[in-house]
Amino acid sequence: MTEKVTKLALTSRIIVLVIQMLANGALPDHKPDVFRMPLAAVSEEESKKMYFAWLDKLVIRCLGGLRHWDGEYFLHIAGNLYTYENTLAFYPLFPVIVRNVAQACETLGLRLSEKSILLLVAVVLNTWLFCESANLLYQLTQRMFNDINKSWNAALVYCFNPATIFFSAAYSETLFAYASFYLMLECKKPGNKNFRFFRICAALTACLLSRSNGLITLGFPLYFYVRHLVLKGRGFWLQAKMIGTIVGALAILHTYYFYIYRLYCMPSVTVKHPQHVLDYAEERKYLVSGQGPEGSPWCQYTLPFPYTYVQSHYWDVGFLRYYKLKQLPNFILALPMLSFMHWHCYDYLRNFLQSVWPTATLANYKELIKTHTTLPFVLHAAFLTIICTVFVHIQVSTRLLASATPVFYWFAADHMPKTLAKLKFRSAGGALFIWCTTYSLIGTVCFSNNYPWT
C-alpha cells in the first residue's frame, strides 16, 4: 500500500505543477503591493559563470507561480536569513533546510541564480515531503481505525485537499504536516512497546520550529505519556525520559528565540547586509537586524518573544480584528472548512459526552482512556478551529487545518464510498469531492498568478 499511496501523492503533485505552469504562462500576474524577495543585480560576467543558464530560465518559467505571497518570505529567509523584522512571523526550519540544501547543490556544481536554486529546492523538497506525509497519514489512520478503506480515503482527500497548492508552493505546510503526522504516529505506536524518545523529540522539535501552532502539538506526547503511565504503571525512568524529550525540544526552540533576540535586541550586535537588502528596507520602511532594541518594542517584554508583536504590528492579527465587512469574501472562502470542522468536532464531542458521561466511574476510567484514543486528536482539531475562527486571518484557516490535523481527513473519509465509482454527487461525499476539486483547481490558478487565496 505504501507504493500505491506514494504514486497517488506524486500524481497529485504533478497535476498541481502542470496546472500551475499552464495558468502562470497563460494568464497575466496580479501585482499587489506586497513583500517581494529583493534580489541582487546579476552582472554579465556572473551570468556567464552559471553553467546551466538554460535550466535557470526553465525553473523560473515552470515553477515561478509557486513563490508568491508567504513563499517570498520563506525564500528570502532561505537566502538572507532574518534581515527584516517582519520576517520573524515565519519559523526557521523550512527556510533553513532549503538554504542548506541549495548551498550543497551549489557546492556540487549546480550553478543557478539564487532566485532559481532556492525555488527549485523548495519545490522538490515539498514534493518529497508530501509523498512521505501522505504515507504517514495512511499509517496513522490505519493504526487508529484498522480500516484500509478509511485509510486510503483519508490519503486520497489529503492528496487533493482544498489547500493543495500550498503543499507544493514554497510554504512550510508540507513540512509541518510531515512532522505532525510523524509525531502523532510515534506517540500512538507503543502499545506493549517502549516509546522511541529520540524520534519523538526530533518530530516535536520539527513541529516547534516549523510553525507557531506547533507548540500545541506538545499535547500529544504529554497525553500519550500520561496515558501509558496510567495503563501500564511504569515508573521513574519513563518519566525522566518524557521530561527530557519535552525539555530538549523546547530548549532547541528557545535557542532560536535567543538567536533572534541577539539579532534585534542586543546593541553590541551589528549585521552587515547586502546593499540590495538595505535598499529594499529603505524603500519599504522595514526595520533591519543589527540596529539595537530601539525600534523593537518586544525587546522590552518580560518574555521577549517577537511572534505575537510582529503578527499584531505588521498583519493586525488579534482577537476578532478580522471581523470587518471588507473581509467578507475571505470569510466566504474559509466557510466550508470552518463549518465542516466546527460541526464534526461538535458532533463527535456531543456523542462522546452522551455515551461516556453516564457510564464513567472511578472503576472503569482506565478502560475509557484505553478505548477512546481519538479524543485528544479531536480536541486538538477543535481548539485549532476555534483559534482560526476568532484570531487568525480567516482565509488562512483552510491551509492551517489541512496541514495541522489528521482529523479533517478522518471526518472526510467517513463520507467517502469504498470506491470513487460509487460516488454520488448528490451526497455528502459528492459535495466533499466538488469542494476539494474546485478549491484545488481555482486555488492553483489564483495562487500561481499572485491573486489572493486561502
C-alpha positions in Angstrom: 0.0 0.0 0.0 2.9 2.3 0.6 3.8 2.3 -3.1 0.2 2.9 -4.0 -0.1 5.9 -1.7 3.2 7.3 -2.9 2.0 7.0 -6.6 -1.2 8.8 -5.7 0.7 11.6 -3.8 3.2 12.0 -6.6 0.5 12.1 -9.3 -1.4 14.8 -7.4 1.8 16.9 -7.2 2.4 16.5 -10.9 -1.2 17.6 -11.6 -0.8 20.7 -9.4 2.6 21.6 -11.0 1.2 21.2 -14.6 -1.9 23.4 -13.8 0.3 26.0 -12.1 2.6 26.1 -15.1 -0.2 26.4 -17.6 -2.0 29.1 -15.6 1.1 31.1 -14.9 2.0 31.1 -18.6 -1.5 31.8 -19.9 -2.7 34.5 -17.5 -1.0 37.8 -16.5 0.2 38.0 -12.9 -1.6 40.2 -10.5 0.8 42.7 -8.9 -0.3 43.5 -5.4 1.7 45.8 -3.2 3.2 43.1 -1.0 6.6 41.8 0.0 8.9 40.6 -2.8 12.2 39.0 -2.1 14.9 41.6 -3.0 17.5 40.3 -5.5 21.0 41.5 -6.2 21.6 42.6 -9.7 23.5 39.9 -11.8 26.3 41.2 -14.0 27.1 39.7 -17.4 30.3 38.2 -16.0 28.4 36.5 -13.2 25.7 35.2 -15.5 28.4 33.6 -17.7 29.6 31.7 -14.7 26.3 29.9 -14.4 26.9 26.6 -16.2 23.1 25.9 -16.5 21.7 29.2 -17.7 19.0 27.3 -19.7 18.0 25.5 -16.6 17.8 28.8 -14.7 15.3 30.1 -17.2 13.4 26.8 -17.2 13.0 26.8 -13.4 11.5 30.3 -13.4 9.2 29.5 -16.4 7.9 26.2 -14.9 7.9 26.9 -11.2 7.6 30.7 -11.0 4.0 30.5 -9.8 5.0 28.7 -6.6 6.9 31.5 -5.0 4.1 34.0 -4.3 2.8 35.5 -1.1 4.4 33.9 2.0 6.7 32.0 -0.3 8.5 35.2 -0.9 9.2 35.5 2.8 10.4 31.9 3.1 12.7 32.2 0.1 14.1 35.5 1.4 14.9 33.9 4.8 16.5 31.0 3.0 18.7 33.4 1.0 19.4 36.1 3.6 18.2 34.8 7.0 16.2 37.2 9.2 17.2 40.5 7.8 13.8 42.3 8.3 11.7 42.3 11.5 8.5 41.3 9.6 10.2 38.1 8.6 10.1 37.0 12.3 6.5 35.8 11.7 7.9 32.8 9.8 9.6 30.0 11.7 13.1 28.8 10.6 13.1 25.1 9.9 11.8 25.1 6.3 13.9 28.0 5.0 17.0 26.8 6.8 16.7 23.3 5.2 16.1 25.0 1.8 19.2 27.2 2.4 21.5 24.4 3.3 20.3 22.0 0.5 20.7 24.9 -2.0 24.3 25.6 -0.8 25.1 21.8 -1.1 23.8 21.8 -4.7 26.0 24.8 -5.5 29.0 23.1 -3.9 28.3 20.1 -6.1 28.3 22.3 -9.2 24.7 23.2 -9.8 25.3 26.9 -10.7 22.0 28.7 -10.8 20.8 32.1 -9.8 19.8 32.5 -6.1 16.2 33.0 -7.2 16.1 29.7 -9.1 18.1 27.4 -6.9 16.1 28.3 -3.8 12.8 27.9 -5.6 13.8 24.6 -7.2 15.0 23.2 -3.8 11.8 24.3 -2.0 9.5 22.7 -4.6 11.5 19.4 -4.8 11.7 19.2 -1.0 8.0 19.8 -0.6 7.2 17.2 -3.3 9.2 14.6 -1.4 7.8 15.5 2.0 4.3 15.4 0.6 4.7 11.8 -0.6 6.1 10.9 2.8 3.4 12.7 4.8 0.7 11.0 2.7 2.1 7.7 3.7 2.4 8.8 7.4 -1.3 9.8 7.3 -2.2 6.4 5.8 -0.2 4.6 8.5 -1.6 6.7 11.3 -5.2 6.3 10.1 -4.7 2.5 9.8 -3.2 2.3 13.3 -6.1 4.3 14.8 -9.0 2.6 13.0 -7.7 -0.6 11.4 -9.7 0.2 8.3 -8.0 0.0 4.9 -10.8 1.8 3.1 -10.8 4.7 5.5 -7.0 4.9 5.5 -7.0 5.1 1.7 -9.8 7.6 1.5 -8.0 9.8 4.1 -4.9 9.7 2.0 -6.9 10.4 -1.1 -8.5 13.5 0.4 -5.1 14.7 1.6 -3.7 14.5 -1.8 -6.4 16.7 -3.3 -7.3 18.7 -0.2 -8.8 22.2 -0.6 -5.4 23.9 0.2 -3.4 21.6 -2.1 -1.4 24.4 -3.9 0.2 25.4 -0.6 1.7 21.9 -0.2 3.6 22.3 -3.5 4.5 26.0 -3.2 7.4 27.4 -1.2 5.5 27.2 2.1 6.1 25.2 5.3 2.7 23.4 5.3 4.1 20.2 3.9 7.0 20.1 6.4 4.6 20.8 9.2 2.2 18.1 8.1 5.0 15.6 7.9 6.4 16.4 11.3 2.9 16.5 12.9 1.8 13.1 11.4 5.2 11.6 12.3 4.9 12.8 15.9 1.3 11.5 16.3 2.2 8.1 14.8 5.2 7.8 17.2 3.1 8.7 20.2 0.4 6.2 19.2 2.7 3.3 18.3 3.8 1.9 21.7 1.1 -0.5 22.9 3.3 -3.0 24.7 6.5 -1.5 23.3 8.5 1.4 24.6 8.3 5.0 23.3 11.1 5.9 20.9 12.1 9.0 22.7 14.7 10.3 20.2 12.2 10.1 17.3 9.5 11.8 19.3 11.9 14.6 20.4 13.1 15.1 16.8 9.5 15.2 15.5 8.3 17.5 18.2 11.3 19.8 17.6 10.5 19.9 13.9 6.9 20.9 14.8 8.0 23.7 17.1 10.5 25.1 14.6 8.1 24.9 11.6 5.0 26.9 12.6 3.8 28.8 15.7 0.9 26.4 16.2 3.5 23.6 16.5 3.5 24.5 20.2 0.1 22.9 20.6 1.5 19.5 19.4 3.2 19.3 22.8 -0.2 17.9 24.0 0.3 14.7 22.1 3.5 13.4 23.8 2.2 14.7 27.1 -1.2 12.9 26.7 0.2 9.6 25.5 3.0 9.5 28.1 0.4 10.0 30.9 -1.9 7.5 29.2 0.9 5.0 29.1 1.7 5.6 32.8 -1.9 5.2 33.8 -2.4 2.0 31.8 1.0 0.4 32.3 2.1 1.8 35.6 5.7 2.4 34.5 7.9 4.5 36.9 10.8 6.8 37.2 12.8 6.2 34.1 9.9 6.7 31.8 9.0 10.0 33.5 12.6 11.1 33.3 12.8 10.3 29.6 9.5 12.0 29.0 10.7 15.2 30.7 14.0 15.1 28.9 12.2 14.7 25.5 10.0 17.8 26.0 12.7 19.9 27.7 15.1 19.1 24.9 12.6 20.1 22.2 11.8 23.4 24.0 15.5 24.1 24.6 16.1 24.0 20.8 13.2 26.3 20.2 14.5 28.8 22.7 17.9 28.6 21.1 16.2 30.0 18.0 14.4 32.7 20.2 17.8 33.7 21.7 19.3 34.0 18.2 16.5 36.3 17.2 16.8 38.3 20.4 20.5 38.7 19.8 19.9 39.9 16.3 17.4 42.6 17.1 17.8 43.4 20.8 21.5 43.5 21.7 23.1 46.9 21.0 26.6 45.3 20.6 25.5 43.1 17.7 25.9 44.6 14.2 25.0 42.9 11.0 26.4 43.7 7.5 23.6 43.5 5.0 24.0 43.3 1.2 23.2 46.7 -0.5 20.1 45.4 -2.2 18.6 44.2 1.1 19.2 47.7 2.6 17.8 49.4 -0.4 14.6 47.4 -0.2 14.4 48.1 3.5 14.6 51.8 2.9 12.0 51.6 0.1 9.5 49.6 2.2 10.4 51.3 5.6 11.4 47.9 7.1 13.4 47.5 10.3 16.6 45.6 9.7 18.5 43.4 12.1 21.6 44.7 13.9 20.2 48.1 14.8 19.7 47.6 18.5 16.5 47.4 20.5 15.1 51.0 20.0 12.8 50.1 17.1 11.6 46.8 18.5 9.2 47.2 21.5 9.1 43.4 22.0 12.7 43.5 23.2 11.5 45.2 26.4 8.9 42.5 27.1 9.3 40.3 30.2 9.4 37.3 27.8 10.8 38.9 24.7 9.2 36.6 22.1 8.7 38.6 18.8 5.9 36.4 17.1 2.8 38.0 18.7 4.2 41.5 18.3 5.1 41.0 14.7 1.8 39.4 13.8 -0.1 42.3 15.5 2.1 45.1 14.3 2.6 44.1 10.7 -0.6 42.0 10.0 -3.1 43.3 12.5 -3.7 39.8 13.9 -5.6 39.6 17.1 -8.9 38.6 18.7 -11.8 39.4 16.3 -9.7 42.0 14.5 -10.5 40.4 11.1 -14.3 40.8 11.6 -14.8 43.6 9.2 -17.3 43.9 6.3 -14.5 44.3 3.7 -13.2 40.9 4.7 -16.5 39.1 3.8 -15.0 37.4 0.7 -12.3 35.9 2.8 -14.9 34.6 5.3 -16.8 33.0 2.4 -13.6 31.3 1.3 -13.0 29.9 4.7 -16.6 29.0 5.4 -16.5 25.4 4.0 -13.5 24.3 6.1 -14.6 26.1 9.3 -18.3 24.9 9.1 -17.1 21.3 8.3 -14.7 21.2 11.3 -17.0 23.0 13.7 -19.9 20.7 13.0 -17.9 17.4 13.0 -16.0 18.3 16.2 -19.2 19.3 18.0 -21.0 16.2 16.8 -18.1 13.9 18.0 -17.8 15.6 21.4 -21.6 15.6 21.9 -21.8 11.9 21.2 -18.7 11.3 23.4 -20.3 13.1 26.4 -23.7 11.4 25.8 -22.2 7.9 25.7 -19.3 8.2 28.2 -20.5 10.6 30.9 -23.4 8.4 32.2 -21.1 5.3 32.4 -17.9 7.0 33.7 -16.8 5.8 37.1 -13.5 5.5 39.0 -13.7 1.8 38.4 -13.7 1.9 34.6 -11.7 5.1 33.8 -8.8 3.0 32.5 -11.0 1.3 30.1 -12.4 4.6 28.9 -8.9 6.0 28.4 -7.9 2.9 26.5 -10.9 2.8 24.2 -11.3 6.5 23.2 -8.0 7.0 21.5 -9.3 9.6 19.0 -10.4 12.1 21.8 -7.0 14.0 22.0 -6.9 14.4 18.2 -10.4 15.8 18.1 -9.8 18.2 21.0 -6.6 19.4 19.2 -8.6 19.9 16.0 -11.4 21.7 17.8 -9.0 24.0 19.5 -7.3 24.9 16.3 -10.7 25.5 14.6 -11.7 27.9 17.4 -8.4 29.8 17.1 -8.8 30.1 13.3 -12.3 31.4 13.8 -11.5 34.2 16.3 -7.8 35.1 15.9 -6.1 34.5 12.6 -6.6 35.9 9.2 -9.7 33.9 8.4 -8.7 32.8 4.9 -5.6 31.0 6.4 -8.0 28.6 8.1 -8.2 26.1 5.2 -4.5 25.5 4.8 -3.8 25.7 8.6 -6.2 23.0 9.4 -5.3 20.9 6.3 -1.7 20.8 7.4 -2.1 20.6 11.2 -4.6 17.8 11.9 -5.5 14.4 10.5 -9.0 14.8 11.9 -10.2 16.7 8.9 -9.2 13.7 6.7 -10.7 11.2 9.1 -14.1 13.0 9.1 -13.9 13.5 5.3 -13.1 9.8 4.8 -16.3 8.8 6.6 -18.3 10.4 3.8 -16.4 8.7 1.0 -17.6 5.5 -0.6 -15.3 2.5 -0.9 -14.5 3.3 -4.5 -14.9 6.5 -6.5 -17.1 4.6 -9.0 -19.8 4.5 -6.3 -19.5 8.3 -5.6 -22.8 10.1 -6.0 -22.7 13.9 -6.4 -26.0 14.3 -4.6 -24.4 13.1 -1.3 -22.1 14.3 1.4 -19.2 12.5 -0.4 -20.2 14.2 -3.6 -20.2 17.7 -2.0 -16.8 16.9 -0.5 -15.5 15.9 -3.8 -16.8 19.0 -5.5 -15.4 21.3 -2.8 -11.9 19.7 -2.9 -11.6 19.6 -6.7 -13.0 23.1 -7.1 -10.7 24.7 -4.4 -7.7 22.7 -5.8 -8.2 24.0 -9.3 -9.3 27.6 -8.6 -6.7 27.9 -5.8 -3.9 26.7 -8.0 -4.8 29.1 -10.8 -5.3 32.1 -8.5 -2.2 31.5 -6.4 0.1 30.9 -9.3 -0.9 34.3 -10.8 -0.4 36.1 -7.5 -4.1 36.5 -6.7 -5.2 36.2 -3.0 -6.3 32.7 -2.0 -6.6 30.7 1.2 
